[in-house]
């Protein structure tokens, strides 16, 4: 296994929903996390917003996508859309 294959295997992969496609080649992806409150034990839903690069502008609002971590591309973009899992129903 060479160096590039090893680097790809260590990258983080998250699944989320595209919430904005207004910028050129950039998508805003919302990823839900369910956590348990430390004291009360109640389950809480947290939403994190990630800016992801979409080279061909293939994804649109409502699509379920997988994003993969990459080196920083801009001030906000540190993720890339690796594949579209499910297209949104129009």
ROTORVO-203819 format. One record per atom (N, C-alpha, C, O, CB): atom name; x, y, z. Coordinates in Angstrom, 1 decimal, padded with zeros to 4 digits, always signed. Glycine has a CB too. Layout:
! ROTORVO-203819
SITE  atom    east   north      up
SITE    CA       X       Y       Z
...
END
This chain:
! ROTORVO-203819
SITE  atom    east   north      up
SITE     N  +000.9  -001.2  +000.0
SITE    CA  +000.0  +000.0  +000.0
SITE     C  +000.9  +001.2  +000.0
SITE     O  +001.8  +001.4  +000.9
SITE    CB  -001.0  +000.0  +001.2
SITE     N  +000.7  +002.1  -001.0
SITE    CA  +001.5  +003.3  -001.0
SITE     C  +000.9  +004.4  -000.2
SITE     O  -000.1  +004.2  +000.5
SITE    CB  +001.6  +003.8  -002.5
SITE     N  +001.6  +005.6  -000.2
SITE    CA  +001.2  +006.6  +000.8
SITE     C  -000.1  +007.2  +000.5
SITE     O  -000.9  +007.6  +001.5
SITE    CB  +002.3  +007.7  +000.7
SITE     N  -000.5  +007.4  -000.8
SITE    CA  -001.8  +008.0  -001.1
SITE     C  -003.0  +007.1  -000.6
SITE     O  -004.0  +007.6  -000.2
SITE    CB  -002.0  +008.3  -002.5
SITE     N  -002.9  +005.8  -000.8
SITE    CA  -003.9  +004.9  -000.3
SITE     C  -004.1  +004.9  +001.2
SITE     O  -005.2  +004.8  +001.7
SITE    CB  -003.6  +003.4  -000.8
SITE     N  -003.0  +005.0  +001.9
SITE    CA  -003.0  +005.0  +003.3
SITE     C  -003.7  +006.3  +003.8
SITE     O  -004.4  +006.3  +004.8
SITE    CB  -001.6  +004.9  +003.9
SITE     N  -003.4  +007.4  +003.1
SITE    CA  -004.0  +008.7  +003.5
SITE     C  -005.5  +008.7  +003.3
SITE     O  -006.3  +009.2  +004.1
SITE    CB  -003.4  +009.9  +002.7
SITE     N  -006.0  +008.1  +002.2
SITE    CA  -007.4  +008.1  +001.9
SITE     C  -008.2  +007.2  +003.0
SITE     O  -009.3  +007.6  +003.3
SITE    CB  -007.7  +007.5  +000.5
SITE     N  -007.6  +006.2  +003.4
SITE    CA  -008.2  +005.3  +004.4
SITE     C  -008.4  +006.0  +005.8
SITE     O  -009.2  +005.6  +006.6
SITE    CB  -007.4  +004.0  +004.6
SITE     N  -007.5  +007.0  +006.1
SITE    CA  -007.6  +007.6  +007.4
SITE     C  -008.6  +008.8  +007.4
SITE     O  -008.8  +009.4  +008.5
SITE    CB  -006.3  +008.1  +007.8
SITE     N  -009.1  +009.2  +006.3
SITE    CA  -010.0  +010.3  +006.2
SITE     C  -011.4  +010.0  +006.8
SITE     O  -011.9  +008.9  +006.7
SITE    CB  -010.2  +010.8  +004.8
SITE     N  -012.0  +011.1  +007.5
SITE    CA  -013.3  +010.9  +008.1
SITE     C  -014.4  +011.0  +007.0
SITE     O  -014.2  +011.7  +006.1
SITE    CB  -013.5  +012.0  +009.2
SITE     N  -015.4  +010.2  +007.2
SITE    CA  -016.5  +010.2  +006.3
SITE     C  -017.8  +010.4  +007.1
SITE     O  -018.0  +009.7  +008.1
SITE    CB  -016.6  +008.8  +005.5
SITE     N  -018.6  +011.4  +006.7
SITE    CA  -019.9  +011.6  +007.4
SITE     C  -021.0  +011.6  +006.4
SITE     O  -020.8  +011.8  +005.2
SITE    CB  -019.8  +013.0  +008.2
SITE     N  -022.2  +011.4  +006.9
SITE    CA  -023.4  +011.4  +006.0
SITE     C  -024.3  +012.5  +006.5
SITE     O  -024.6  +012.6  +007.7
SITE    CB  -024.1  +010.0  +006.0
SITE     N  -024.8  +013.3  +005.5
SITE    CA  -025.7  +014.4  +005.9
SITE     C  -026.6  +014.8  +004.7
SITE     O  -026.6  +014.1  +003.7
SITE    CB  -024.9  +015.6  +006.3
SITE     N  -027.4  +015.8  +005.0
SITE    CA  -028.4  +016.3  +004.0
SITE     C  -027.9  +017.7  +003.5
SITE     O  -027.5  +018.6  +004.3
SITE    CB  -029.8  +016.4  +004.6
SITE     N  -028.0  +017.9  +002.2
SITE    CA  -027.6  +019.2  +001.6
SITE     C  -028.7  +020.2  +002.0
SITE     O  -029.9  +020.0  +001.7
SITE    CB  -027.4  +019.1  +000.1
SITE     N  -028.3  +021.3  +002.6
SITE    CA  -029.3  +022.3  +003.0
SITE     C  -029.2  +023.6  +002.2
SITE     O  -030.1  +024.4  +002.2
SITE    CB  -029.1  +022.7  +004.5
SITE     N  -028.1  +023.8  +001.5
SITE    CA  -027.9  +025.0  +000.6
SITE     C  -027.0  +024.6  -000.6
SITE     O  -026.0  +024.0  -000.4
SITE    CB  -027.4  +026.2  +001.4
SITE     N  -027.5  +025.1  -001.8
SITE    CA  -026.7  +024.9  -003.0
SITE     C  -026.5  +026.2  -003.8
SITE     O  -026.4  +026.2  -005.0
SITE    CB  -027.3  +023.8  -003.9
SITE     N  -026.6  +027.3  -003.1
SITE    CA  -026.6  +028.6  -003.7
SITE     C  -025.2  +029.0  -004.2
SITE     O  -025.1  +029.7  -005.2
SITE    CB  -027.1  +029.7  -002.8
SITE     N  -024.1  +028.6  -003.5
SITE    CA  -022.8  +029.0  -003.9
SITE     C  -022.3  +028.1  -005.0
SITE     O  -022.7  +026.9  -005.1
SITE    CB  -021.8  +028.9  -002.7
SITE     N  -021.4  +028.6  -005.9
SITE    CA  -020.8  +027.8  -006.9
SITE     C  -019.8  +026.8  -006.4
SITE     O  -018.8  +027.2  -005.8
SITE    CB  -020.2  +028.8  -008.0
SITE     N  -020.0  +025.5  -006.7
SITE    CA  -019.1  +024.4  -006.3
SITE     C  -019.0  +024.3  -004.8
SITE     O  -018.1  +023.6  -004.3
SITE    CB  -017.7  +024.7  -006.9
SITE     N  -019.9  +024.8  -004.0
SITE    CA  -019.9  +024.7  -002.6
SITE     C  -021.3  +024.3  -002.1
SITE     O  -022.3  +024.9  -002.6
SITE    CB  -019.5  +026.0  -001.9
SITE     N  -021.4  +023.3  -001.2
SITE    CA  -022.7  +022.9  -000.6
SITE     C  -022.6  +023.0  +000.9
SITE     O  -021.5  +022.8  +001.4
SITE    CB  -023.1  +021.5  -001.1
SITE     N  -023.7  +023.3  +001.5
SITE    CA  -023.8  +023.3  +003.0
SITE     C  -024.5  +022.0  +003.3
SITE     O  -025.6  +021.7  +002.9
SITE    CB  -024.5  +024.6  +003.6
SITE     N  -023.8  +021.2  +004.1
SITE    CA  -024.3  +019.8  +004.5
SITE     C  -024.6  +019.8  +006.0
SITE     O  -023.7  +020.2  +006.8
SITE    CB  -023.3  +018.7  +004.1
SITE     N  -025.8  +019.5  +006.4
SITE    CA  -026.1  +019.3  +007.8
SITE     C  -026.0  +017.9  +008.2
SITE     O  -026.6  +017.0  +007.6
SITE    CB  -027.5  +019.9  +008.1
SITE     N  -025.3  +017.6  +009.3
SITE    CA  -025.1  +016.3  +009.9
SITE     C  -025.7  +016.3  +011.2
SITE     O  -025.3  +017.1  +012.1
SITE    CB  -023.5  +015.9  +009.9
SITE     N  -026.6  +015.3  +011.5
SITE    CA  -027.2  +015.2  +012.8
SITE     C  -026.4  +014.3  +013.7
SITE     O  -025.9  +013.2  +013.2
SITE    CB  -028.7  +014.6  +012.6
SITE     N  -026.3  +014.6  +015.0
SITE    CA  -025.7  +013.8  +016.0
SITE     C  -026.6  +013.6  +017.1
SITE     O  -027.2  +014.6  +017.6
SITE    CB  -024.3  +014.4  +016.4
SITE     N  -026.8  +012.4  +017.6
SITE    CA  -027.7  +012.2  +018.8
SITE     C  -026.7  +011.9  +019.9
SITE     O  -025.9  +010.9  +019.9
SITE    CB  -028.7  +011.0  +018.5
SITE     N  -026.9  +012.7  +021.0
SITE    CA  -026.0  +012.5  +022.2
SITE     C  -026.9  +012.3  +023.4
SITE     O  -028.1  +012.6  +023.4
SITE    CB  -025.1  +013.7  +022.4
SITE     N  -026.4  +011.8  +024.5
SITE    CA  -027.1  +011.6  +025.7
SITE     C  -026.6  +012.6  +026.7
SITE     O  -025.4  +012.9  +026.9
SITE    CB  -026.8  +010.1  +026.3
SITE     N  -027.5  +013.3  +027.4
SITE    CA  -027.2  +014.3  +028.4
SITE     C  -026.5  +013.6  +029.5
SITE     O  -026.9  +012.5  +030.0
SITE    CB  -028.4  +015.0  +028.9
SITE     N  -025.4  +014.2  +030.0
SITE    CA  -024.5  +013.6  +031.0
SITE     C  -025.2  +013.4  +032.3
SITE     O  -025.0  +012.3  +033.0
SITE    CB  -023.3  +014.4  +031.2
SITE     N  -026.1  +014.3  +032.8
SITE    CA  -026.7  +014.2  +034.1
SITE     C  -028.1  +013.6  +034.0
SITE     O  -028.4  +012.7  +034.8
SITE    CB  -026.8  +015.5  +034.8
SITE     N  -028.9  +014.1  +033.1
SITE    CA  -030.3  +013.7  +033.1
SITE     C  -030.6  +012.5  +032.2
SITE     O  -031.7  +011.9  +032.3
SITE    CB  -031.1  +014.9  +032.6
SITE     N  -029.7  +012.1  +031.3
SITE    CA  -029.9  +011.0  +030.4
SITE     C  -030.8  +011.2  +029.3
SITE     O  -031.1  +010.2  +028.5
SITE    CB  -030.4  +009.9  +031.3
SITE     N  -031.3  +012.4  +029.0
SITE    CA  -032.2  +012.6  +027.9
SITE     C  -031.4  +012.7  +026.6
SITE     O  -030.2  +013.2  +026.6
SITE    CB  -032.9  +014.0  +028.1
SITE     N  -031.9  +012.1  +025.6
SITE    CA  -031.3  +012.1  +024.3
SITE     C  -031.5  +013.5  +023.6
SITE     O  -032.6  +014.0  +023.6
SITE    CB  -031.8  +011.0  +023.3
SITE     N  -030.4  +014.1  +023.1
SITE    CA  -030.5  +015.4  +022.5
SITE     C  -030.0  +015.3  +021.0
SITE     O  -029.0  +014.5  +020.8
SITE    CB  -029.6  +016.4  +023.3
SITE     N  -030.6  +016.0  +020.2
SITE    CA  -030.2  +016.0  +018.8
SITE     C  -029.5  +017.3  +018.5
SITE     O  -030.0  +018.4  +018.7
SITE    CB  -031.4  +015.9  +017.8
SITE     N  -028.2  +017.1  +018.0
SITE    CA  -027.4  +018.3  +017.6
SITE     C  -027.2  +018.3  +016.1
SITE     O  -026.9  +017.2  +015.5
SITE    CB  -026.1  +018.3  +018.4
SITE     N  -027.2  +019.4  +015.5
SITE    CA  -026.9  +019.5  +014.1
SITE     C  -025.7  +020.3  +013.8
SITE     O  -025.5  +021.4  +014.3
SITE    CB  -028.2  +020.2  +013.3
SITE     N  -024.7  +019.8  +013.1
SITE    CA  -023.5  +020.5  +012.7
SITE     C  -023.6  +020.8  +011.2
SITE     O  -024.0  +020.0  +010.4
SITE    CB  -022.3  +019.6  +013.0
SITE     N  -023.1  +022.0  +010.8
SITE    CA  -023.1  +022.4  +009.5
SITE     C  -021.7  +022.4  +008.9
SITE     O  -020.7  +022.9  +009.5
SITE    CB  -023.7  +023.9  +009.4
SITE     N  -021.5  +021.7  +007.8
SITE    CA  -020.2  +021.6  +007.1
SITE     C  -020.3  +022.2  +005.7
SITE     O  -021.3  +022.0  +005.0
SITE    CB  -019.7  +020.2  +007.1
SITE     N  -019.3  +022.9  +005.3
SITE    CA  -019.2  +023.4  +003.9
SITE     C  -018.3  +022.4  +003.1
SITE     O  -017.2  +022.1  +003.5
SITE    CB  -018.5  +024.8  +003.9
SITE     N  -018.9  +021.9  +002.0
SITE    CA  -018.3  +020.8  +001.3
SITE     C  -018.2  +021.2  -000.2
SITE     O  -019.0  +022.0  -000.7
SITE    CB  -019.1  +019.5  +001.4
SITE     N  -017.1  +020.8  -000.8
SITE    CA  -016.8  +021.1  -002.2
SITE     C  -017.5  +020.1  -003.1
SITE     O  -017.4  +018.9  -002.9
SITE    CB  -015.3  +021.0  -002.5
SITE     N  -018.2  +020.6  -004.1
SITE    CA  -018.9  +019.8  -005.1
SITE     C  -018.4  +020.3  -006.5
SITE     O  -018.9  +021.3  -007.0
SITE    CB  -020.4  +019.9  -005.0
SITE     N  -017.4  +019.6  -007.0
SITE    CA  -016.8  +020.1  -008.3
SITE     C  -017.7  +020.3  -009.4
SITE     O  -017.6  +021.3  -010.1
SITE    CB  -015.7  +019.1  -008.7
SITE     N  -018.7  +019.3  -009.7
SITE    CA  -019.5  +019.4  -010.8
SITE     C  -020.9  +019.9  -010.5
SITE     O  -021.8  +019.9  -011.4
SITE    CB  -019.6  +018.0  -011.4
SITE     N  -021.1  +020.5  -009.3
SITE    CA  -022.5  +021.0  -008.9
SITE     C  -023.6  +020.0  -009.2
SITE     O  -024.6  +020.3  -009.7
SITE    CB  -022.8  +022.3  -009.7
SITE     N  -023.3  +018.7  -008.8
SITE    CA  -024.3  +017.6  -009.0
SITE     C  -025.3  +017.5  -007.9
SITE     O  -026.4  +017.1  -008.2
SITE    CB  -023.5  +016.3  -009.1
SITE     N  -025.0  +017.9  -006.7
SITE    CA  -026.0  +017.7  -005.6
SITE     C  -026.8  +019.0  -005.4
SITE     O  -026.4  +020.1  -005.8
SITE    CB  -025.2  +017.4  -004.2
SITE     N  -028.0  +018.8  -004.9
SITE    CA  -029.0  +019.9  -004.7
SITE     C  -029.6  +019.7  -003.3
SITE     O  -029.4  +018.8  -002.6
SITE    CB  -030.0  +019.9  -005.8
SITE     N  -030.4  +020.7  -003.0
SITE    CA  -031.1  +020.8  -001.7
SITE     C  -031.9  +019.5  -001.4
SITE     O  -032.7  +019.1  -002.3
SITE    CB  -032.0  +022.0  -001.5
SITE     N  -031.7  +018.9  -000.3
SITE    CA  -032.5  +017.7  +000.1
SITE     C  -031.8  +016.4  -000.2
SITE     O  -032.2  +015.3  +000.2
SITE    CB  -033.8  +017.7  -000.6
SITE     N  -030.7  +016.4  -001.0
SITE    CA  -030.0  +015.2  -001.3
SITE     C  -029.2  +014.7  -000.1
SITE     O  -028.7  +015.5  +000.7
SITE    CB  -029.0  +015.4  -002.4
SITE     N  -029.2  +013.4  +000.1
SITE    CA  -028.4  +012.7  +001.2
SITE     C  -027.0  +012.4  +000.5
SITE     O  -027.0  +011.7  -000.5
SITE    CB  -029.1  +011.4  +001.7
SITE     N  -026.0  +012.9  +001.2
SITE    CA  -024.6  +012.8  +000.6
SITE     C  -023.7  +012.3  +001.6
SITE     O  -023.9  +012.4  +002.8
SITE    CB  -024.1  +014.1  +000.0
SITE     N  -022.5  +011.8  +001.2
SITE    CA  -021.4  +011.4  +002.0
SITE     C  -020.3  +012.4  +001.8
SITE     O  -020.0  +012.7  +000.6
SITE    CB  -020.9  +009.9  +001.8
SITE     N  -019.8  +013.0  +002.9
SITE    CA  -018.7  +013.9  +002.7
SITE     C  -017.4  +013.4  +003.4
SITE     O  -017.5  +012.6  +004.3
SITE    CB  -019.1  +015.3  +003.4
SITE     N  -016.3  +013.7  +002.8
SITE    CA  -015.0  +013.2  +003.2
SITE     C  -014.1  +014.4  +003.5
SITE     O  -014.1  +015.4  +002.8
SITE    CB  -014.4  +012.3  +002.1
SITE     N  -013.3  +014.2  +004.6
SITE    CA  -012.4  +015.3  +005.0
SITE     C  -011.3  +015.4  +004.0
SITE     O  -010.7  +014.4  +003.5
SITE    CB  -011.9  +015.1  +006.4
SITE     N  -010.8  +016.7  +003.7
SITE    CA  -009.7  +017.0  +002.8
SITE     C  -008.9  +018.1  +003.5
SITE     O  -009.3  +018.6  +004.5
SITE    CB  -010.2  +017.3  +001.4
SITE     N  -007.8  +018.4  +002.8
SITE    CA  -007.0  +019.6  +003.3
SITE     C  -007.9  +020.8  +003.0
SITE     O  -008.7  +020.8  +002.2
SITE    CB  -005.7  +019.7  +002.5
SITE     N  -007.6  +021.9  +003.8
SITE    CA  -008.4  +023.1  +003.6
SITE     C  -008.4  +023.7  +002.2
SITE     O  -007.3  +023.9  +001.6
SITE    CB  -008.0  +024.2  +004.6
SITE     N  -009.5  +023.9  +001.6
SITE    CA  -009.6  +024.5  +000.3
SITE     C  -009.8  +026.0  +000.4
SITE     O  -009.5  +026.8  -000.5
SITE    CB  -010.7  +023.9  -000.5
SITE     N  -010.5  +026.5  +001.4
SITE    CA  -010.7  +027.9  +001.6
SITE     C  -010.9  +028.2  +003.1
SITE     O  -010.5  +027.3  +003.9
SITE    CB  -012.0  +028.4  +000.8
SITE     N  -011.4  +029.3  +003.5
SITE    CA  -011.5  +029.7  +004.9
SITE     C  -012.5  +028.8  +005.6
SITE     O  -012.4  +028.5  +006.8
SITE    CB  -012.0  +031.1  +005.0
SITE     N  -013.5  +028.2  +004.9
SITE    CA  -014.5  +027.4  +005.5
SITE     C  -014.6  +026.0  +005.0
SITE     O  -015.0  +025.1  +005.7
SITE    CB  -015.9  +028.0  +005.3
SITE     N  -014.1  +025.7  +003.8
SITE    CA  -014.3  +024.4  +003.2
SITE     C  -013.1  +023.4  +003.6
SITE     O  -012.0  +023.7  +003.3
SITE    CB  -014.3  +024.5  +001.7
SITE     N  -013.5  +022.4  +004.3
SITE    CA  -012.5  +021.3  +004.7
SITE     C  -013.1  +019.9  +004.4
SITE     O  -012.6  +018.9  +004.8
SITE    CB  -012.2  +021.4  +006.2
SITE     N  -014.2  +019.9  +003.6
SITE    CA  -014.8  +018.6  +003.2
SITE     C  -015.1  +018.6  +001.7
SITE     O  -015.2  +019.6  +001.1
SITE    CB  -016.1  +018.5  +004.0
SITE     N  -015.3  +017.4  +001.2
SITE    CA  -015.6  +017.2  -000.2
SITE     C  -016.8  +016.2  -000.3
SITE     O  -016.8  +015.2  +000.5
SITE    CB  -014.4  +016.7  -001.0
SITE     N  -017.7  +016.4  -001.2
SITE    CA  -018.8  +015.4  -001.4
SITE     C  -018.2  +014.2  -002.2
SITE     O  -017.8  +014.3  -003.3
SITE    CB  -020.0  +016.0  -002.2
SITE     N  -018.1  +013.1  -001.5
SITE    CA  -017.6  +011.9  -002.1
SITE     C  -018.6  +011.1  -003.0
SITE     O  -018.3  +010.6  -004.0
SITE    CB  -017.0  +010.9  -001.1
SITE     N  -019.9  +011.1  -002.5
SITE    CA  -020.9  +010.5  -003.3
SITE     C  -022.3  +010.9  -002.9
SITE     O  -022.5  +011.3  -001.7
SITE    CB  -020.8  +008.9  -003.3
SITE     N  -023.2  +010.8  -003.8
SITE    CA  -024.6  +011.2  -003.5
SITE     C  -025.3  +009.8  -003.2
SITE     O  -025.4  +009.0  -004.1
SITE    CB  -025.3  +011.9  -004.7
SITE     N  -025.8  +009.7  -002.0
SITE    CA  -026.4  +008.5  -001.5
SITE     C  -027.8  +008.4  -002.1
SITE     O  -028.2  +007.3  -002.5
SITE    CB  -026.4  +008.4  +000.0
SITE     N  -028.5  +009.5  -001.9
SITE    CA  -030.0  +009.5  -002.3
SITE     C  -030.3  +010.8  -002.9
SITE     O  -030.1  +011.9  -002.2
SITE    CB  -030.9  +009.0  -001.1
SITE     N  -031.0  +010.9  -004.0
SITE    CA  -031.4  +012.2  -004.6
SITE     C  -032.7  +012.6  -003.9
SITE     O  -033.5  +011.7  -003.5
SITE    CB  -031.6  +012.0  -006.1
SITE     N  -033.0  +013.9  -003.8
SITE    CA  -034.2  +014.4  -003.2
SITE     C  -035.4  +014.2  -004.2
SITE     O  -035.2  +014.2  -005.4
SITE    CB  -034.0  +015.9  -002.9
SITE     N  -036.5  +014.0  -003.6
SITE    CA  -037.8  +013.8  -004.4
SITE     C  -038.3  +015.2  -004.7
SITE     O  -038.4  +016.1  -003.8
SITE    CB  -038.8  +013.0  -003.6
SITE     N  -038.6  +015.5  -005.9
SITE    CA  -039.0  +016.8  -006.3
SITE     C  -040.5  +016.9  -006.4
SITE     O  -041.1  +018.0  -006.7
SITE    CB  -038.4  +017.3  -007.6
END
